[in-house]
Amino acid sequence: MTSKWISDDILEKIRSHFDIVDVVGQYVSLKKSGRNFFGLCPFHSEKSPSFSVSPEKQIFHCFGCGASGDVIKFIMDMEGLTFHEAVQHLANEAGIYVPQFELNNHKDPQAQKKDQMRQAYDLASKLYHYLLLETEHGQQAFQYLLKRGFTRELIETFQIGYSSPAWDTLKNFLTKRDFSSELLEEAGLIIQTEDGKTYDRFRNRIMFPIFDGQGRIIAFGGRVFGEGNPKYLNSPESLLFNKSKTL
């Protein structure tokens, strides 16, 4: 895989820095057989190993589902990243500088939307965390967590929060920061009714952020506080959140 927006020299530096066996081995248990390594494919369910990694060619290939590629493609598929995001991720690990204009000037619309969604989730998490620790509304939820064995340090470490019982607290908070209702609905943060009205998906719940492999918030799990159903509510799948891959 190549890109007219990132120089071949930078891509070759990234590919040559990593041994694909080591990278794949962080996700898949591999055993050597002949010249290659084999394991169970991470991209589809199987009982017999058909996933091959070639240290000589520095590529992977699954004889079951047909997935194949180099180290960049593997990270793209495993982490749900775009090509440019995977390049940046690997470059950061390798300490290789990639000029920002090569990454940003031609960022595809889907990547831009994912960036906006991550920003929305980050702000939502900050709001929920603030409501839990710093407001009167959140005190009952905070005391409940303490009784269940949580400490303030644990709550702060995992950025646990609380969503207001009001119907539009998060919606108003984010739309005032120029996030469109369409984006927030697609991200799973708000819900739109048949008559076009929108409201917060999570209300009066203790909020647990769900992180991706790079430590970015991409979804929430909310436990109802007080009366209400369902008891547990998770974010729907989105451009950022694929439940089977993330969890």
PyRosetta script that sets phi, psi and omega in degrees:
from pyrosetta import init, pose_from_sequence

init()
pose = pose_from_sequence("MTSKWISDDILEKIRSHFDIVDVVGQYVSLKKSGRNFFGLCPFHSEKSPSFSVSPEKQIFHCFGCGASGDVIKFIMDMEGLTFHEAVQHLANEAGIYVPQFELNNHKDPQAQKKDQMRQAYDLASKLYHYLLLETEHGQQAFQYLLKRGFTRELIETFQIGYSSPAWDTLKNFLTKRDFSSELLEEAGLIIQTEDGKTYDRFRNRIMFPIFDGQGRIIAFGGRVFGEGNPKYLNSPESLLFNKSKTL")
pose.set_psi(1, 133.7)
pose.set_omega(1, 177.9)
pose.set_phi(2, -128.6)
pose.set_psi(2, 169.4)
pose.set_omega(2, 178.8)
pose.set_phi(3, -142.9)
pose.set_psi(3, 131.0)
pose.set_omega(3, 178.5)
pose.set_phi(4, -72.1)
pose.set_psi(4, -9.3)
pose.set_omega(4, -177.7)
pose.set_phi(5, -97.4)
pose.set_psi(5, -17.4)
pose.set_omega(5, 177.9)
pose.set_phi(6, -121.4)
pose.set_psi(6, 129.9)
pose.set_omega(6, -173.2)
pose.set_phi(7, -61.8)
pose.set_psi(7, 145.9)
pose.set_omega(7, 177.8)
pose.set_phi(8, -60.6)
pose.set_psi(8, -30.4)
pose.set_omega(8, -179.8)
pose.set_phi(9, -63.7)
pose.set_psi(9, -44.1)
pose.set_omega(9, 179.4)
pose.set_phi(10, -67.0)
pose.set_psi(10, -42.8)
pose.set_omega(10, 179.4)
pose.set_phi(11, -62.2)
pose.set_psi(11, -39.9)
pose.set_omega(11, 179.9)
pose.set_phi(12, -68.0)
pose.set_psi(12, -37.3)
pose.set_omega(12, 176.5)
pose.set_phi(13, -60.5)
pose.set_psi(13, -42.5)
pose.set_omega(13, -179.4)
pose.set_phi(14, -66.0)
pose.set_psi(14, -47.5)
pose.set_omega(14, -178.5)
pose.set_phi(15, -63.1)
pose.set_psi(15, -40.9)
pose.set_omega(15, -176.5)
pose.set_phi(16, -75.6)
pose.set_psi(16, -20.6)
pose.set_omega(16, -179.9)
pose.set_phi(17, -70.7)
pose.set_psi(17, -34.7)
pose.set_omega(17, -174.3)
pose.set_phi(18, -101.6)
pose.set_psi(18, 143.3)
pose.set_omega(18, 166.5)
pose.set_phi(19, -93.7)
pose.set_psi(19, 117.7)
pose.set_omega(19, -174.0)
pose.set_phi(20, -59.8)
pose.set_psi(20, -27.9)
pose.set_omega(20, 177.5)
pose.set_phi(21, -62.8)
pose.set_psi(21, -42.1)
pose.set_omega(21, 179.1)
pose.set_phi(22, -66.2)
pose.set_psi(22, -41.2)
pose.set_omega(22, -178.4)
pose.set_phi(23, -66.7)
pose.set_psi(23, -50.0)
pose.set_omega(23, -179.8)
pose.set_phi(24, -63.4)
pose.set_psi(24, -35.2)
pose.set_omega(24, -178.9)
pose.set_phi(25, -63.7)
pose.set_psi(25, -17.5)
pose.set_omega(25, 175.5)
pose.set_phi(26, -73.9)
pose.set_psi(26, -18.3)
pose.set_omega(26, -177.7)
pose.set_phi(27, -115.3)
pose.set_psi(27, -28.7)
pose.set_omega(27, -172.6)
pose.set_phi(28, -127.4)
pose.set_psi(28, 136.3)
pose.set_omega(28, 174.4)
pose.set_phi(29, -77.1)
pose.set_psi(29, 115.3)
pose.set_omega(29, -174.2)
pose.set_phi(30, -110.9)
pose.set_psi(30, 145.0)
pose.set_omega(30, 173.7)
pose.set_phi(31, -129.4)
pose.set_psi(31, 138.6)
pose.set_omega(31, -178.0)
pose.set_phi(32, -76.9)
pose.set_psi(32, 135.7)
pose.set_omega(32, 176.0)
pose.set_phi(33, -141.6)
pose.set_psi(33, 105.1)
pose.set_omega(33, -174.6)
pose.set_phi(34, 70.8)
pose.set_psi(34, -129.3)
pose.set_omega(34, -177.6)
pose.set_phi(35, -89.5)
pose.set_psi(35, -12.0)
pose.set_omega(35, -175.7)
pose.set_phi(36, -116.9)
pose.set_psi(36, 173.8)
pose.set_omega(36, 175.9)
pose.set_phi(37, -114.2)
pose.set_psi(37, 145.3)
pose.set_omega(37, -177.8)
pose.set_phi(38, -129.5)
pose.set_psi(38, 150.8)
pose.set_omega(38, 176.6)
pose.set_phi(39, -163.3)
pose.set_psi(39, 178.8)
pose.set_omega(39, 177.4)
pose.set_phi(40, -75.5)
pose.set_psi(40, 133.7)
pose.set_omega(40, -176.6)
pose.set_phi(41, -63.6)
pose.set_psi(41, 130.7)
pose.set_omega(41, 178.2)
pose.set_phi(42, -80.1)
pose.set_psi(42, -5.6)
pose.set_omega(42, -174.6)
pose.set_phi(43, -103.7)
pose.set_psi(43, -8.4)
pose.set_omega(43, 173.1)
pose.set_phi(44, -154.8)
pose.set_psi(44, 161.6)
pose.set_omega(44, -176.5)
pose.set_phi(45, -80.7)
pose.set_psi(45, 129.7)
pose.set_omega(45, 177.6)
pose.set_phi(46, -154.5)
pose.set_psi(46, 156.9)
pose.set_omega(46, -180.0)
pose.set_phi(47, -104.3)
pose.set_psi(47, -26.4)
pose.set_omega(47, 178.5)
pose.set_phi(48, -110.8)
pose.set_psi(48, 131.9)
pose.set_omega(48, -177.0)
pose.set_phi(49, -60.3)
pose.set_psi(49, 120.8)
pose.set_omega(49, 175.1)
pose.set_phi(50, -127.4)
pose.set_psi(50, 8.2)
pose.set_omega(50, -177.1)
pose.set_phi(51, -96.5)
pose.set_psi(51, 115.2)
pose.set_omega(51, -174.2)
pose.set_phi(52, -110.8)
pose.set_psi(52, 139.2)
pose.set_omega(52, 176.0)
pose.set_phi(53, -125.0)
pose.set_psi(53, 125.7)
pose.set_omega(53, -177.7)
pose.set_phi(54, -103.8)
pose.set_psi(54, 111.4)
pose.set_omega(54, 176.5)
pose.set_phi(55, -68.4)
pose.set_psi(55, -26.4)
pose.set_omega(55, -179.7)
pose.set_phi(56, -72.1)
pose.set_psi(56, -45.8)
pose.set_omega(56, -178.8)
pose.set_phi(57, -92.1)
pose.set_psi(57, -11.9)
pose.set_omega(57, -178.1)
pose.set_phi(58, 57.2)
pose.set_psi(58, 45.7)
pose.set_omega(58, 177.7)
pose.set_phi(59, -136.8)
pose.set_psi(59, 163.1)
pose.set_omega(59, 171.8)
pose.set_phi(60, -119.1)
pose.set_psi(60, 154.5)
pose.set_omega(60, 176.7)
pose.set_phi(61, -154.8)
pose.set_psi(61, 133.2)
pose.set_omega(61, 175.7)
pose.set_phi(62, -104.5)
pose.set_psi(62, 121.7)
pose.set_omega(62, 179.7)
pose.set_phi(63, -78.1)
pose.set_psi(63, -8.4)
pose.set_omega(63, 178.7)
pose.set_phi(64, -89.0)
pose.set_psi(64, -54.1)
pose.set_omega(64, -176.1)
pose.set_phi(65, -105.8)
pose.set_psi(65, -10.6)
pose.set_omega(65, 177.0)
pose.set_phi(66, 89.1)
pose.set_psi(66, -0.4)
pose.set_omega(66, 178.2)
pose.set_phi(67, -60.9)
pose.set_psi(67, 138.5)
pose.set_omega(67, -179.3)
pose.set_phi(68, -161.7)
pose.set_psi(68, 163.5)
pose.set_omega(68, 177.5)
pose.set_phi(69, 151.9)
pose.set_psi(69, -168.4)
pose.set_omega(69, -179.3)
pose.set_phi(70, -99.6)
pose.set_psi(70, -167.3)
pose.set_omega(70, -176.0)
pose.set_phi(71, -64.8)
pose.set_psi(71, -33.9)
pose.set_omega(71, 179.0)
pose.set_phi(72, -66.8)
pose.set_psi(72, -44.8)
pose.set_omega(72, 179.6)
pose.set_phi(73, -64.1)
pose.set_psi(73, -36.5)
pose.set_omega(73, 179.7)
pose.set_phi(74, -63.2)
pose.set_psi(74, -45.7)
pose.set_omega(74, 179.4)
pose.set_phi(75, -65.6)
pose.set_psi(75, -38.1)
pose.set_omega(75, 176.2)
pose.set_phi(76, -56.3)
pose.set_psi(76, -49.9)
pose.set_omega(76, -175.2)
pose.set_phi(77, -71.6)
pose.set_psi(77, -38.3)
pose.set_omega(77, -177.3)
pose.set_phi(78, -72.8)
pose.set_psi(78, -39.1)
pose.set_omega(78, -174.6)
pose.set_phi(79, -100.0)
pose.set_psi(79, -3.0)
pose.set_omega(79, -179.0)
pose.set_phi(80, 67.7)
pose.set_psi(80, 38.5)
pose.set_omega(80, -176.2)
pose.set_phi(81, -103.7)
pose.set_psi(81, 155.5)
pose.set_omega(81, 169.6)
pose.set_phi(82, -75.0)
pose.set_psi(82, 170.4)
pose.set_omega(82, 179.6)
pose.set_phi(83, -57.4)
pose.set_psi(83, -47.6)
pose.set_omega(83, -177.8)
pose.set_phi(84, -65.7)
pose.set_psi(84, -37.4)
pose.set_omega(84, 177.7)
pose.set_phi(85, -66.2)
pose.set_psi(85, -39.8)
pose.set_omega(85, 178.8)
pose.set_phi(86, -66.3)
pose.set_psi(86, -39.9)
pose.set_omega(86, 177.6)
pose.set_phi(87, -61.7)
pose.set_psi(87, -45.4)
pose.set_omega(87, 180.0)
pose.set_phi(88, -64.4)
pose.set_psi(88, -41.4)
pose.set_omega(88, 179.2)
pose.set_phi(89, -59.1)
pose.set_psi(89, -49.4)
pose.set_omega(89, -178.9)
pose.set_phi(90, -69.7)
pose.set_psi(90, -37.8)
pose.set_omega(90, 178.6)
pose.set_phi(91, -62.6)
pose.set_psi(91, -40.2)
pose.set_omega(91, 178.0)
pose.set_phi(92, -62.0)
pose.set_psi(92, -43.4)
pose.set_omega(92, 179.1)
pose.set_phi(93, -64.7)
pose.set_psi(93, -35.6)
pose.set_omega(93, -176.6)
pose.set_phi(94, -86.5)
pose.set_psi(94, -10.9)
pose.set_omega(94, -176.6)
pose.set_phi(95, 73.2)
pose.set_psi(95, 30.3)
pose.set_omega(95, -179.5)
pose.set_phi(96, -100.7)
pose.set_psi(96, 127.5)
pose.set_omega(96, -178.8)
pose.set_phi(97, -79.8)
pose.set_psi(97, 128.1)
pose.set_omega(97, 174.5)
pose.set_phi(98, -117.3)
pose.set_psi(98, 116.1)
pose.set_omega(98, 178.9)
pose.set_phi(99, -52.8)
pose.set_psi(99, 131.6)
pose.set_omega(99, -175.0)
pose.set_phi(100, -61.1)
pose.set_psi(100, -30.5)
pose.set_omega(100, -178.8)
pose.set_phi(101, -65.8)
pose.set_psi(101, -27.5)
pose.set_omega(101, 179.0)
pose.set_phi(102, -71.4)
pose.set_psi(102, -27.5)
pose.set_omega(102, -179.6)
pose.set_phi(103, -89.6)
pose.set_psi(103, -34.9)
pose.set_omega(103, -167.8)
pose.set_phi(104, -101.2)
pose.set_psi(104, -30.1)
pose.set_omega(104, -172.1)
pose.set_phi(105, -62.9)
pose.set_psi(105, -29.3)
pose.set_omega(105, -176.4)
pose.set_phi(106, -124.1)
pose.set_psi(106, 33.1)
pose.set_omega(106, -179.1)
pose.set_phi(107, -64.6)
pose.set_psi(107, 130.3)
pose.set_omega(107, -176.4)
pose.set_phi(108, -71.4)
pose.set_psi(108, 158.7)
pose.set_omega(108, -175.7)
pose.set_phi(109, -57.2)
pose.set_psi(109, -36.8)
pose.set_omega(109, 179.9)
pose.set_phi(110, -64.9)
pose.set_psi(110, -40.5)
pose.set_omega(110, 178.4)
pose.set_phi(111, -65.4)
pose.set_psi(111, -38.6)
pose.set_omega(111, 177.8)
pose.set_phi(112, -64.6)
pose.set_psi(112, -40.7)
pose.set_omega(112, 178.9)
pose.set_phi(113, -65.1)
pose.set_psi(113, -39.9)
pose.set_omega(113, 178.6)
pose.set_phi(114, -63.5)
pose.set_psi(114, -38.8)
pose.set_omega(114, 177.3)
pose.set_phi(115, -61.6)
pose.set_psi(115, -43.3)
pose.set_omega(115, 179.4)
pose.set_phi(116, -64.1)
pose.set_psi(116, -40.3)
pose.set_omega(116, 179.0)
pose.set_phi(117, -64.3)
pose.set_psi(117, -41.2)
pose.set_omega(117, 178.7)
pose.set_phi(118, -62.6)
pose.set_psi(118, -40.3)
pose.set_omega(118, 178.2)
pose.set_phi(119, -63.2)
pose.set_psi(119, -40.6)
pose.set_omega(119, 179.7)
pose.set_phi(120, -64.9)
pose.set_psi(120, -42.7)
pose.set_omega(120, 179.1)
pose.set_phi(121, -66.2)
pose.set_psi(121, -38.1)
pose.set_omega(121, 179.0)
pose.set_phi(122, -64.1)
pose.set_psi(122, -43.7)
pose.set_omega(122, 178.5)
pose.set_phi(123, -67.5)
pose.set_psi(123, -39.3)
pose.set_omega(123, 178.4)
pose.set_phi(124, -61.7)
pose.set_psi(124, -42.3)
pose.set_omega(124, 179.2)
pose.set_phi(125, -62.7)
pose.set_psi(125, -41.3)
pose.set_omega(125, 178.5)
pose.set_phi(126, -63.4)
pose.set_psi(126, -40.5)
pose.set_omega(126, 178.6)
pose.set_phi(127, -64.8)
pose.set_psi(127, -48.9)
pose.set_omega(127, -179.9)
pose.set_phi(128, -59.7)
pose.set_psi(128, -41.3)
pose.set_omega(128, -179.2)
pose.set_phi(129, -65.1)
pose.set_psi(129, -41.3)
pose.set_omega(129, 177.6)
pose.set_phi(130, -63.6)
pose.set_psi(130, -44.7)
pose.set_omega(130, -179.0)
pose.set_phi(131, -61.4)
pose.set_psi(131, -35.0)
pose.set_omega(131, -179.9)
pose.set_phi(132, -70.9)
pose.set_psi(132, -45.1)
pose.set_omega(132, -170.5)
pose.set_phi(133, -93.7)
pose.set_psi(133, -24.9)
pose.set_omega(133, -168.6)
pose.set_phi(134, -119.8)
pose.set_psi(134, 3.4)
pose.set_omega(134, -178.3)
pose.set_phi(135, -124.6)
pose.set_psi(135, 157.6)
pose.set_omega(135, 179.1)
pose.set_phi(136, -64.4)
pose.set_psi(136, -36.6)
pose.set_omega(136, -179.9)
pose.set_phi(137, -60.3)
pose.set_psi(137, -33.6)
pose.set_omega(137, -175.5)
pose.set_phi(138, -86.4)
pose.set_psi(138, -7.6)
pose.set_omega(138, -174.0)
pose.set_phi(139, -64.2)
pose.set_psi(139, -38.0)
pose.set_omega(139, 180.0)
pose.set_phi(140, -65.2)
pose.set_psi(140, -41.4)
pose.set_omega(140, 177.4)
pose.set_phi(141, -66.1)
pose.set_psi(141, -40.1)
pose.set_omega(141, 179.3)
pose.set_phi(142, -62.4)
pose.set_psi(142, -45.4)
pose.set_omega(142, 179.3)
pose.set_phi(143, -65.0)
pose.set_psi(143, -34.8)
pose.set_omega(143, 177.1)
pose.set_phi(144, -62.2)
pose.set_psi(144, -43.6)
pose.set_omega(144, 179.2)
pose.set_phi(145, -63.2)
pose.set_psi(145, -41.3)
pose.set_omega(145, 178.9)
pose.set_phi(146, -61.9)
pose.set_psi(146, -40.1)
pose.set_omega(146, 179.5)
pose.set_phi(147, -67.1)
pose.set_psi(147, -26.8)
pose.set_omega(147, 179.6)
pose.set_phi(148, -85.9)
pose.set_psi(148, 4.6)
pose.set_omega(148, 175.2)
pose.set_phi(149, 101.3)
pose.set_psi(149, 0.6)
pose.set_omega(149, 176.2)
pose.set_phi(150, -75.3)
pose.set_psi(150, 149.3)
pose.set_omega(150, 172.3)
pose.set_phi(151, -110.6)
pose.set_psi(151, 162.0)
pose.set_omega(151, 177.1)
pose.set_phi(152, -60.9)
pose.set_psi(152, -38.4)
pose.set_omega(152, 179.4)
pose.set_phi(153, -60.6)
pose.set_psi(153, -42.2)
pose.set_omega(153, 179.0)
pose.set_phi(154, -66.3)
pose.set_psi(154, -41.8)
pose.set_omega(154, 179.0)
pose.set_phi(155, -60.9)
pose.set_psi(155, -41.9)
pose.set_omega(155, -179.8)
pose.set_phi(156, -72.1)
pose.set_psi(156, -37.2)
pose.set_omega(156, -179.5)
pose.set_phi(157, -61.5)
pose.set_psi(157, -44.0)
pose.set_omega(157, -176.6)
pose.set_phi(158, -98.6)
pose.set_psi(158, 8.4)
pose.set_omega(158, 174.7)
pose.set_phi(159, 54.1)
pose.set_psi(159, 40.5)
pose.set_omega(159, 178.1)
pose.set_phi(160, -67.6)
pose.set_psi(160, 144.0)
pose.set_omega(160, -176.3)
pose.set_phi(161, -139.6)
pose.set_psi(161, -165.2)
pose.set_omega(161, -178.0)
pose.set_phi(162, -146.1)
pose.set_psi(162, 132.0)
pose.set_omega(162, 178.2)
pose.set_phi(163, -98.8)
pose.set_psi(163, 135.8)
pose.set_omega(163, -177.5)
pose.set_phi(164, -62.3)
pose.set_psi(164, 150.1)
pose.set_omega(164, 175.3)
pose.set_phi(165, -72.3)
pose.set_psi(165, -13.1)
pose.set_omega(165, 179.3)
pose.set_phi(166, -65.8)
pose.set_psi(166, 156.7)
pose.set_omega(166, -174.4)
pose.set_phi(167, -80.2)
pose.set_psi(167, -18.7)
pose.set_omega(167, -169.6)
pose.set_phi(168, -137.1)
pose.set_psi(168, 22.6)
pose.set_omega(168, -178.2)
pose.set_phi(169, -61.1)
pose.set_psi(169, -52.2)
pose.set_omega(169, -178.7)
pose.set_phi(170, -69.5)
pose.set_psi(170, -41.1)
pose.set_omega(170, -179.7)
pose.set_phi(171, -57.5)
pose.set_psi(171, -47.4)
pose.set_omega(171, -180.0)
pose.set_phi(172, -65.9)
pose.set_psi(172, -40.2)
pose.set_omega(172, -179.4)
pose.set_phi(173, -59.9)
pose.set_psi(173, -42.8)
pose.set_omega(173, -175.3)
pose.set_phi(174, -85.6)
pose.set_psi(174, -35.5)
pose.set_omega(174, 179.0)
pose.set_phi(175, -67.7)
pose.set_psi(175, -29.4)
pose.set_omega(175, 175.2)
pose.set_phi(176, -68.1)
pose.set_psi(176, -16.2)
pose.set_omega(176, 177.9)
pose.set_phi(177, -104.0)
pose.set_psi(177, 24.1)
pose.set_omega(177, 171.5)
pose.set_phi(178, 70.8)
pose.set_psi(178, 23.0)
pose.set_omega(178, 170.9)
pose.set_phi(179, -88.5)
pose.set_psi(179, 130.6)
pose.set_omega(179, -177.8)
pose.set_phi(180, -76.6)
pose.set_psi(180, 152.5)
pose.set_omega(180, 177.2)
pose.set_phi(181, -61.7)
pose.set_psi(181, -34.4)
pose.set_omega(181, 179.5)
pose.set_phi(182, -62.3)
pose.set_psi(182, -43.4)
pose.set_omega(182, 179.5)
pose.set_phi(183, -66.3)
pose.set_psi(183, -43.7)
pose.set_omega(183, -178.2)
pose.set_phi(184, -65.4)
pose.set_psi(184, -34.8)
pose.set_omega(184, 177.1)
pose.set_phi(185, -69.5)
pose.set_psi(185, -43.3)
pose.set_omega(185, 179.5)
pose.set_phi(186, -64.3)
pose.set_psi(186, -31.4)
pose.set_omega(186, 178.6)
pose.set_phi(187, -78.3)
pose.set_psi(187, -11.8)
pose.set_omega(187, 178.9)
pose.set_phi(188, 86.2)
pose.set_psi(188, 16.2)
pose.set_omega(188, -179.5)
pose.set_phi(189, -90.5)
pose.set_psi(189, -27.5)
pose.set_omega(189, 175.7)
pose.set_phi(190, -130.9)
pose.set_psi(190, 164.8)
pose.set_omega(190, -179.6)
pose.set_phi(191, -122.6)
pose.set_psi(191, 141.0)
pose.set_omega(191, 177.2)
pose.set_phi(192, -109.5)
pose.set_psi(192, 132.6)
pose.set_omega(192, 178.7)
pose.set_phi(193, -84.1)
pose.set_psi(193, 172.1)
pose.set_omega(193, -179.4)
pose.set_phi(194, -63.2)
pose.set_psi(194, -28.4)
pose.set_omega(194, 179.7)
pose.set_phi(195, -90.2)
pose.set_psi(195, 10.8)
pose.set_omega(195, 173.4)
pose.set_phi(196, 91.6)
pose.set_psi(196, -3.2)
pose.set_omega(196, 178.3)
pose.set_phi(197, -77.9)
pose.set_psi(197, 150.8)
pose.set_omega(197, -179.3)
pose.set_phi(198, -124.4)
pose.set_psi(198, 150.3)
pose.set_omega(198, 177.6)
pose.set_phi(199, -152.0)
pose.set_psi(199, 162.4)
pose.set_omega(199, -178.3)
pose.set_phi(200, -64.7)
pose.set_psi(200, 136.4)
pose.set_omega(200, 176.6)
pose.set_phi(201, -67.7)
pose.set_psi(201, -41.2)
pose.set_omega(201, -176.2)
pose.set_phi(202, -105.7)
pose.set_psi(202, 124.2)
pose.set_omega(202, 178.9)
pose.set_phi(203, -140.2)
pose.set_psi(203, 135.2)
pose.set_omega(203, 177.9)
pose.set_phi(204, 52.7)
pose.set_psi(204, 48.3)
pose.set_omega(204, -179.7)
pose.set_phi(205, -131.4)
pose.set_psi(205, 149.7)
pose.set_omega(205, 168.6)
pose.set_phi(206, -78.4)
pose.set_psi(206, 128.0)
pose.set_omega(206, -169.3)
pose.set_phi(207, -106.5)
pose.set_psi(207, 126.1)
pose.set_omega(207, 177.8)
pose.set_phi(208, -113.1)
pose.set_psi(208, 111.8)
pose.set_omega(208, 177.8)
pose.set_phi(209, -64.3)
pose.set_psi(209, 144.6)
pose.set_omega(209, 173.5)
pose.set_phi(210, -110.3)
pose.set_psi(210, 125.5)
pose.set_omega(210, -174.5)
pose.set_phi(211, -104.6)
pose.set_psi(211, 151.4)
pose.set_omega(211, 171.4)
pose.set_phi(212, -86.9)
pose.set_psi(212, -176.2)
pose.set_omega(212, -176.6)
pose.set_phi(213, -65.6)
pose.set_psi(213, -13.7)
pose.set_omega(213, 179.6)
pose.set_phi(214, -104.4)
pose.set_psi(214, 11.8)
pose.set_omega(214, 176.2)
pose.set_phi(215, 79.6)
pose.set_psi(215, 17.1)
pose.set_omega(215, 180.0)
pose.set_phi(216, -98.7)
pose.set_psi(216, 140.4)
pose.set_omega(216, -179.5)
pose.set_phi(217, -76.0)
pose.set_psi(217, 125.9)
pose.set_omega(217, -176.4)
pose.set_phi(218, -127.3)
pose.set_psi(218, -4.5)
pose.set_omega(218, -179.3)
pose.set_phi(219, -168.8)
pose.set_psi(219, 174.5)
pose.set_omega(219, 177.0)
pose.set_phi(220, -134.5)
pose.set_psi(220, 152.6)
pose.set_omega(220, 165.4)
pose.set_phi(221, -117.5)
pose.set_psi(221, 128.2)
pose.set_omega(221, -176.6)
pose.set_phi(222, -119.1)
pose.set_psi(222, 126.8)
pose.set_omega(222, 176.6)
pose.set_phi(223, -100.3)
pose.set_psi(223, 127.2)
pose.set_omega(223, -177.3)
pose.set_phi(224, -60.7)
pose.set_psi(224, 142.8)
pose.set_omega(224, 179.6)
pose.set_phi(225, -119.1)
pose.set_psi(225, 111.6)
pose.set_omega(225, -174.1)
pose.set_phi(226, 92.6)
pose.set_psi(226, -144.4)
pose.set_omega(226, -178.4)
pose.set_phi(227, -82.5)
pose.set_psi(227, 147.8)
pose.set_omega(227, 175.9)
pose.set_phi(228, 143.8)
pose.set_psi(228, 157.2)
pose.set_omega(228, 176.7)
pose.set_phi(229, -137.1)
pose.set_psi(229, 150.9)
pose.set_omega(229, -3.6)
pose.set_phi(230, -73.3)
pose.set_psi(230, 162.4)
pose.set_omega(230, -179.4)
pose.set_phi(231, -63.5)
pose.set_psi(231, -42.2)
pose.set_omega(231, 178.8)
pose.set_phi(232, -120.1)
pose.set_psi(232, 136.8)
pose.set_omega(232, -179.4)
pose.set_phi(233, -135.3)
pose.set_psi(233, 124.5)
pose.set_omega(233, 178.4)
pose.set_phi(234, -106.8)
pose.set_psi(234, 157.3)
pose.set_omega(234, 172.7)
pose.set_phi(235, -60.9)
pose.set_psi(235, 146.1)
pose.set_omega(235, 174.5)
pose.set_phi(236, -73.6)
pose.set_psi(236, 165.8)
pose.set_omega(236, 177.3)
pose.set_phi(237, -67.4)
pose.set_psi(237, 147.2)
pose.set_omega(237, -176.6)
pose.set_phi(238, -149.1)
pose.set_psi(238, -171.5)
pose.set_omega(238, 174.7)
pose.set_phi(239, -58.4)
pose.set_psi(239, -28.8)
pose.set_omega(239, -177.8)
pose.set_phi(240, -92.8)
pose.set_psi(240, -35.0)
pose.set_omega(240, -166.6)
pose.set_phi(241, -114.0)
pose.set_psi(241, 113.3)
pose.set_omega(241, 171.2)
pose.set_phi(242, -116.2)
pose.set_psi(242, 109.3)
pose.set_omega(242, -170.0)
pose.set_phi(243, -56.7)
pose.set_psi(243, -45.2)
pose.set_omega(243, -176.6)
pose.set_phi(244, -65.6)
pose.set_psi(244, -36.5)
pose.set_omega(244, 179.9)
pose.set_phi(245, -76.8)
pose.set_psi(245, -41.1)
pose.set_omega(245, -174.0)
pose.set_phi(246, -75.9)
pose.set_psi(246, -43.9)
pose.set_omega(246, -172.7)
pose.set_phi(247, -97.0)
pose.dump_pdb("model.pdb")
